[in-house]
Amino acid sequence: MSGQSPAPPRTWAHRLAGLIAGPRTKWAVLALWVVLLAALGPLAGRLGDVENNEAAAWLPDGAESTQVVALDEQFRTDETMLAVVVYERAGGITAEDRAKAESDVSALQNLPGAQKAQGPIPSEDGKALQTLVPLQDEDVVGAVDEAREIAKRGPPGLSAYVTGPAGSGADQIEVFESIDGFLLMAAGSVVIVLLLIIYRSPMLWFVPVLSALFALGLAQSLVYLLAKYGDLTVNGQSAGILTVLVFGVATDYALLLVARYREELHRHEDRHEAMAFALHRAAPAILASAATVAAGLLCLLLAEMNSTAGMGPVAAAGILTALAAMTTLLPALLVICGRWLFWPLIPRYDAKYLRPEAYDAEHGIWSRIAGLVSRRPRALWAATMLGLVVLSLGLGSLKTDGTSDAGMFTGRPDSVQGSEVVARHFPAGSGAPAVVIGAASASGELADTVRGTPGVAEIGPPATANGLVRYEATLKDPADGAAARATVERLRTAVDGVPGADAKVGGYSATMLDIQRASDRDNLVIIPIVLAVVFLILVALLRAVVAPLLMMGTVVLSFLASLGACAVIFEYGFGFEGADPGFPLLAFIFLVALGVDYNIFLMHRVREESQTLGTRRGIQRGLTVTGGVITSAGLVLAATFASMVTLPLVFMVEMGFAVAFGVLLDTFIVRSLLLPALAHDLGRRIWAPSRLAKQEPVPTPPKVLDPVG
């Protein structure tokens, strides 16, 4: 076509890009996605069927509490969870209250999956009663809901709650079951509003959102298959994060591609040819970004925690399906719809856009920021680095030794109120005893050892099966607290000393202890591996060592600053009692991988410009032309993760807030000021040891600015 800008060589990549958006093949691409989603889409709706939200299932088989779960099967025919029905009257339990609790026992035993109930058991202060009801796991939510209806129909002034492992588990499951739909609506709404603002078109937003929905459906189907047939651990947290991640990342990729496509439409009369050029030029940065994030996430497979290890493939599936949808389905839909989709700002072919200066006005603010970076690089990187270091000082406030059951929720559900009643009137560990299983031949000495361990309130009668003996030990402290975990450690040390017992200690408190230990190990092992993997990918992409070191160093500093700021905000702003032991690792994975994402978009373009303009001018131009689109992408991703703060689970609120805060820090400080200022100060040395660090730039004919690279 006459008058076009210099075309890139007709490489296989360009031909492939043209094939995806060709006049006929675009329909084949759309048909392929429709067939794929029609075949696999129904599986997406069944993802909740394979979720496992029990804490014990998150641990590896080698954990002692997991071994106790396996041994415990020899003592029961069905898997059960204990529901604790507790009644309280501040002025003291009356005869009418006692009669109410006694009449409830028969009704509670008729619940679906209920076994023989124990109680009602009065408290020593005479102000409370409790009934213990083992419930089968199959329908614990329905059984707990019915138990609450039964217990709460009492005399005026009598409070009743259902707590214990079954009550707490039912409250968590109900939250998890609503997460996917709620987050889909919240994240989708945020994305639509931001795309309307960014594109200033009442129609264009629909195509990226539709493509993201296709990607999410495919990701959920793949995760379902992996969980069903590949022994992948999936829980409500990972399923919820998948929804947010796919919407955020898919929209980021869409922003980058659509921005490039809009410019190519000014330079090409044929929209199919415009998309071929846009996809060819935008795809390398998008592919590098997806590869970096997916590789970092897959490092989680090395985790001991099954829940953490499961998060890796779940999130990586979301990244890869977002990549597939935004580099195939989105281009096909855009060229099918045509230029009118951009109405009212329809990009028309105009020869003036063949000149670079035609785009200068569109990047005015970023041109000024780039000018500031080039004039005062050392002052800028010193000031921003100091600010990040100050924020990181808040790490001293970060508590990652887990939370109590009450601390898991942002509100106070029924199980939390019930556990507070139990703690006021009964031994604090009631309803969640430590389980000790050992050889029956050593039962007497084992019982004496358990009974004499500090922190044990009482020990129940023995149960024997297949040469094993089982004891339940009620702890003096709340089962979800640090003191109970310390008692478990003492118990394990004590029973290990019983000759011939080969005893194991499990139960709720032991599970929490093993989760903390496994998470601490994962934090120490996986973080260095992720750093090494991401660094090697950056070296391969940029063919340099110094620039990747700068990128990794600035992102890690940004992560520490984000975590430090969040620690202070969580404690003094939100009033949370602490964070999950696995929070630092997952926050690191998302913040480092996604933070490097934006640095890739910037530095990939800077390298391209440096080959013809020199490094310092290349930094200035790269920052100028990528500033607007990358900032928009950062705002979208931060906003989608911020939608998680509306959930009633503390872990999800903390993760959503931390990632949103960190992404904004990366977008506006690290990528806009710190990294370009450091790179500008070092000059072409950032490309060492490649030839670009030694040679002068080779002038080439001018070309239209490319906002993606």
N, C-alpha and C positions, 0 to 999 in steps of 0.2 A: 504493500500500500504506500503510495507516495506521501511524502511529508512526515512519515513516522519517525519516532526517535530510534536511535540505533538498537537493533534487535539483538537479544542474546543469541548465542549459537544454538542451532537446532539440535541440542543434545537429546539423549533418551529421556532426561527429566522433563524437558520442554515438550517433547512429543507425548509423554505420559500425561502431563498437565492438560495438553490440548485434547487428549482422548477423554479425560474425565468431563470436560466441559464442551465437547464437540456438538455440532448441530443435531446429530442423531444419537450419539452415545450418552448424552445427558439423560435421555429417557431411559436408557438401559441401566444407568447408575441408580436413578430413582426407583425403577422397578426392582432392582436387586435389593435395595434397602426395604422396600415394602414387603417383598417375599421373606426376607430375613426376619423382619420384625413380626410378620404374621406367623412364622414358624416358631420363633423363640419367645415372642412377646408374652404369651400366656404364662410362661415360667416366671416372669418378673413378678407377677402377682402372688406367687407362691414362695417368695423369698422369706417371708415371715415364718413359714412352716419349718424352715431348717435353722432358724436362729436358736442359739443356746445362750440364755442369759444367766445361767447358774454360775456362781463364782468358781466352784470346784472344776467345772468344765474348761475354765480358762487356763488351768495349770497343766504342766507337762506330766506324763505318766510317772516320772521319777520322783515327783514331790511326795513327801510323806503323807500329807493329807489326802492326796489322790490315791495312794496305796491303801489308806484306811477305808476310803469309799469302796474300793474293790473288795477288801476283806469283809466289809460290812454286809455285802450281798449274801454272805453265808448265814446271816442271822435273821433274814427277812425274806419274805416271798415277793414283796412289792417295794419299789422305791417310794419313800414317803418323805414329807416335810412336816415339821411340827408347827401347828397353829396354836398360839397361846391366846385364849379368850380371857380377858381380864376385866373385872368389875371393880368400881371404886365409888365410895361415898365418903366425902370429907368428914362427916360427923360420925362415921362408923357404920359398918354393915348391919342392917336390920334383919329381923326374921323373914320379912317379906322379900328382902333382897336375896337371902340365902335360898328361899324357896324358888325364886325366879331362876337362880343359877342352877339349882338341882333339876328343875324341869327342863332347862335348856340342854342338859347332858344328853338325854335321849334324842332330842331333835338334832343335835350336833353329830351324833353317831350315825344318823340317817343321811348325812350329807353325801354327795357323790364321792366315792373313794375314801371315805372316812373309816378309820379303824377304832378300836376300843379307846374311849376317852378316859382320862384320869382327872378326878376332881368332883366338885369344886374344892380347891385347896385354900384355906383361909390364911391370911397374913398374920404375923405375930402382933401387929398393932391393931388388928381387928377392923381395918379400914378398906380391905380389898380381898377379892377372891380371884382365883385363876383356875381355868380348866384347860388341860393339855389334850389336843386332838391331832393325832397323826393323820395326814392327808396324802393320798397318792398324787404323784407329780402330774398325771395326765391332765387334770382340769383343776389345778390349784386355784386359778383366778376365780372360776365360777363358784367353787366351794367356799372360798374366803368371802366372796360377796354375799352368799347365802348365810354364812355364819354371822356376818355383821348385821344382816337384817334380823336374824333371830335374837342376837344378844342385845341389840339396841331397843327392843320392845320391852322395856322394863319400867319399874315404878319411877315416878318423878324424882329427880335428884340423884339417880343411880347412873353413872357413866359406864359405858362398855366399849371396849376396843378389841380388835383382833390383830395381834402382833406376832412376834416370833419369826423364824425363818420363812414360814408360809405366808404370813401377813406382809412382811417386808418384800418377799419375792413377788407376791401378787401385785403390790403397788408399783414395783419396778417394771414388771411385765406390762402392766396397763399403760405405763408411760412409753415404753419401747414400742408397743403396738401402734401408738398414735404418732410416733416420731416421723415415719416416712411420709405419710400424707401431709402432716403439718409442715414439715420442712420443704416438701415439694411446692406447696402453696406459697410459703414464705419466700423461699429462694426465687421461685418463678416470678412472684410479684415484684421483688426487688430488681431482678434483671430487666423485666419489662419496663419499669419506670426509668431506670438508668439508660436503657437503650433508646427510649423515647427522647430523653434529654440529649443524649450524645448524637443520635442520628437526625433529630429534628424532623422525623418522618412518621406519620401515623401508621405506616404499613411495613416498613423495612424491618422492624423489630421481630415481626412474626416468623421470618425465615430462620434466623439464628435460634430462636426459642424452640421452634419445631425441630430443628436439627439436634438441639440439646436434649429434647425429650426422646428422640430416636436413640441417641447415644445412651441415655440413662436406662431406657428399656432394655437395650442390648447388654449393658453392663450388669444390670440386675439379673438377667437371664443367665449370663455366664457365671456370676457369683453363685446363683442357685445350683447350677450344675456342679461347680467345684465343691460346694458344701455337701451336696447330695451324694456325689460319687468320688470326690477327691479328698475326703476327710479334712476339709477346711473348716476352721472354727469361725462362725459368723455370729455376731451379737447385735443388739439394737444400736449400740454406739457406732460400730463400723458401718452398718447399713445406713444410719442417718448421715454419717460423714460422707458416704458415697454419694448421696443425693446432692449435698452441698458442693462437693468437689467437682462432680461432673458439670453442674450448672455453671460454677465459677470458671473452671478451666476452659470448657467449651465456649463460653462467651468471650473469654480472653482471645482464644484462637480466632473466633469469628471477627472480633474487632480488628485484629491485625490483617486478616485477609480482606475484609470489606474495605478497609482504608486503602489498601493497595489496589483493589479492584476499582474503586471510585476514581483514583488517579489514572489508571489505565484506560478507563472509559473516555477520559478527556483526550487520550492520545490515539485511540483506535475507534474507527467507525463500527467495526464488527465486535459485538459484545463477547462472542465466543473467543475471538482472538485476544480481547482484553483480559478475559479470565485466564486464558492459557498463560499469558505473561505474568499476571498477578500471582497465580498459583506457583509458577516456576520460581519467582523471586521471593515469595513469602515462605514457601514450604521449608527451605533449609533451617531457618531460625525456629519455626514451629516444630519441626522434627527433632532438632537438637534439644529444645525445651522439653518435649514429651519424653525423649529418651533419658534425659537427666533426672526428671521427676520420677519416672517409672523405675529406673535403676535404683534410685535412693530408697523408694518404697519397698522394692523387692528385697533389699537388705534386711528388712524386718523378719524375713523367713528364718533368720539365724537366731531369733529370740527364743528364750525358754518359755515365756508366757504364750500359751496357745492363742489368747485373744490378741496379743500384739503381733504374733506371727501371722495370724489370720488377717490383720489389718493391711499387711503388705499387698497380697494378691487382690484383695477387695479394692483397695484404692488404685492399684496399678491397672486393674481392669477398667476402672472409670477413666483414667488418663488415656489409655489406649483406645477405648471406644470413642472418647471425645475427639482424639486425634483423627480417627478414621472418619467420623461423621463430618468434621469440619474441613477435611481435605478432599472429601468425595461428595457427600450428600449436599452440603452447603453450597459448593460451587455449582453443582447441577441445578439446584433450586434457584439460585440467583440468576443464572442465564436463562432458565425456563421463564422466569417472571419478567425479565427484561429491565430496561432502564427506568420504566415508570415506577418501579418499586421504591425509588429514591425520592419520589414526589414529596414536597414541592421543590426540593433542591436537586433537580435531575441533572446528572453530569452529562454534558454534550461534548461531542468531538470538537476540538478547537486547536488549530496549529500553534497558538501562543503557548500552550502547555508543553510544547516540545522544548522550551527553554527553561532552565533551572530557576531563573529569577521569577518565573510566573508563580512559584509556590512560596516565595519568601514571605509574602504578606500573611500566608496561612500559618506560619510558624513564628510570628512576631515575638510572643512572650518567651518562647524557648530559645529564640535567637539571643534575646537579652540575657537569659540565664546562662547560656553557653558563653556569651561574652564576659560575664562576671567570672565564670570559672577560669577562662583563659587569662584574665587580668590578675586575679588574686587566688591562684590555686593553693598556695601553701597556707594562707590564712584560712581558707575555706575548709581544707581537710583537717587542719589542726582544731578549728572550732567545732566542727561536726563530730570529730572523733572524741574530743573532750566531752561533748554532750552525751554521746553514747556511753562512754565510760561512767559518767555520773549516774545515768539511768541503771546501768548494770549493778551498781552498788546495792540496789534493792534486792538482789539475790539472797542476801542474808535473811530476808523475811519469808522466803519460800519454804513452805512445809509440805513435804512429799511423803509423809509416813502414813498416808491413808486418812480416811474420814470415818466417822461413826455412821450408823444407819441414818441418824437424823441429819448428819452433815452431807449426805448424798443428795438430798432434795433441797430445792430453794424454798419450798413451803413446809408444812407440817401435816403430812398425810396420816391416816388412821393408825398405821403401824408405828409411826414415830411417836405419836401421843401415847399409844399403848405401851411402848417400851419405856417411856418415862414413868408411867404408872407402875410398871413392874419394878423398875429401879428404885422407886420410892418405898415400896412395901415388901419386896421379896429380895432374896439374894440376887445381886445384880446380873449374874449369869444365868438366871432361870430361863428356860425355854431354848437355850442354845448351849448345851453342855459340851465339854470336851469328851471325845470318844477315845477310849484306850482299848486296844485289842492286842492280845498276846497269847502265849501258849497256856493252855488250861492247866498244865502240870505246875505252873508257877502262879496260880491264881491267888493264893493266900498272900504271898509276899508282894505280889503286884498290887493287890488291893491296899495293903498296909503302906506301900510306897506312895501310891496315888493319894491316899488319905492324909499322909504326913507332909505332902508338898505344900509349901506356903502359897496361898492364893486359892486353894481348893476349899470350898465351903462344905460340900458333902459329896458322898459317892453313892451311887445307886446299887441295886442288887446285881449280881453277875448273871450273864447269859452265856450259855455254852453251845458250841456247834463245831463239829469236825475237828476236835482237838484244840479249839480256840476258845478263849474267854473274852467277854466284852463288858466293859464298865462305862457308865456315863458319870462324869465328874462335873458337878455344878460349881462354877467359879464364883468367887466373891465379887469380882469386878464385872462391869458390862462387857459382854462378849465382843463388842465391836470396838473396844478401846485398846490403848497401848498397854495398859496394865494386864489385861487378859492375855495379850500376846506374850508378855513377859512370863506369865504363869505357864503358858504352853511350853516356852523354852525350858523352864525349870522342870516341868513334867517330863519332857523328852530326855533331858539329862538324867533325871532320877530313874526312869524306867529302863533306860539303857544299862543301868548298873544292876538290874535284877538278873541273876544268873538263869540262863535257859529260857527267859521270857520272850526274847525277840519281839518286844512290844513296840507298837506304833501309836502315835497320838495324832488324832484328826479332829474333825468338827469345825464349826464356823470360825472360831478364833484361830485355829491352826491353819485353816485355809487362808485367812487374811495375812498371817505371818509368812506363809510360803509365797503368796502373791508379792509381798513387799520384798522378800529376798530375791525372787526371780526378776522382779523389775529392776532392782539395784544392779544385778548382774547384767541385764540387758542394756542398761544405760552405759555401763562401763565398756562393754564389748562392741556394741553396734554403732555408737556415735563415731568412733574413729574409722570404722569400716565405711560408713556412709561418706565421710569426708574424703577418704581415699578414692572411692569409686567416682564420686562427682568430680573430684579434681582430675582424674585421668580422662574423663569424658571432655572436660573443658580443654585440657591439653590437646586432645585429638581434634577438637573443633577449631581452636584458635591457632594450633601449631606453634605454641609458645608455652613457656613455663611461668614467667613473671606475671603476665596478665591473669592467668588462672589463680595464682597465689593471691593477687590483689582482690580478685572477685571473691574467693573463698574467705579470705581474712575479713573483708568488710561485711560479708553476710553473717559470719559467725559472731562478729562484734554486734551486729544488729540483733541477732538472736539473743545474746546475753542481755542486751539493753531492754529488749521486749520482755524477756522473762523477769528481769529485775523490776521493771515498771509494773508488770502484771501482778507480781507477788505483793507489792504494796497496795495496789488497787483491790485485789481479791480480799486482803485482810482488813483494810481500813475503809474501803469504799463499799464493797459488797457484803462484808462481814462473814465471809466463808471461813470455816475452821481449818481448811487445808486443801491439799490437792491429792489426787490419786497417784500412787507410786509410779505408774506408767506415763503420767502427764509430761514430764520433761522430755522423754524420748520421742513421743508422738509430736509434741510441739516442735522439737528440733527437726524432725523429718519434714514436717509441712513447711516450717518457716525457712529452713535452709534450702530445700528443694525449690519452693516457690520463689524465694528471694533470688536465688541464682537464675531463675527463669527470666526475670526482668533484666538482670545483668547480661544474660546471653543475648537478648534482643538488642541491647545497646552495643555491646562490645563486638558482636558479629558485624554490625553495620560500621562501627568505628574501624575495624580491620579492613573492611572493603574500601572505605574512603581513604585510609592511610596509605594504601598502595599507590594512589594518584595524587593526594594532597599533602602527604606527610602526616606524621602521627598527631601533632598538636592541632593542626587544622582539621584533621580527620575526626578528632575527638569533638571539636566544636561543631562540625557539621553533623556528626552522628547524634549528638545530644539534641541538636536543633530539630532534626527531622523525625526523631523517634519520640520526643518528649510528649506530645499530645496523645498519641495512640497508646503508649505504654502507661501513661497516667490514667487514662480512661480504663484500661484493662485492670490496673491495680485497684481502682475505686470499685469496679464491678466485683472483683474477687473478694475484696475486703467486705463489701456489703453482703455478699452471699453467706460468707462465714459468720458475719455479725447477726444474721437471722437466727443462729443457734442460741443466742443469749435469751431468747423468749421461751426456751424449753425449761421444764421444772427440774432438770437434773443438773447438779453443780458441775459434774465433769464436762457436760456438753457446753454449758455456759462458759466455763473457763477455757475450753479448747477454742470455741468460736471467737471469744474476745481476744485471746492471745494471738490467734492467726490473723484476725482482722487488724489488730494493732500492729503486729509485725509487718504485715504486707504494706500497710500505709507508711510505716517507718522506712521500709525498703524503697517504696515508690518515690517518696518525696525527699528523703534525706540521702540514703545510700546511693541509689541509681542516679539521682539528679545532681547531687553535690559531691559527696565523699569520693565515690569511685572515679568520676571524671576528673576531679581535682587531683587526686593521687596520680592518675595516669598522665595527666597533663604535666605535672611536676617532674615525672620520670622521663617523659618524652618517649622516643622510639625504643628505649631500653625495655619497655614493657613487653616487646615482642621477642625478647631474647629467649632461647638462642637461635631463633629462626633468622633467615636472611633479611627479613623486613626490619630487623633491629640494626642492620649494618648498611643497607643500601638506601640511596636517595629515591624518593618517589618518581615514578615514570609518568609524565603527563599523558593524558588521553583526552579525546574529544569530550566536551561536557555532556552530561546526561541529566535527565529529569531526576530530582531527588526522590529517593525511595524510603518511605517511612518505616519499612520493616527490615529490609536487607535481605 
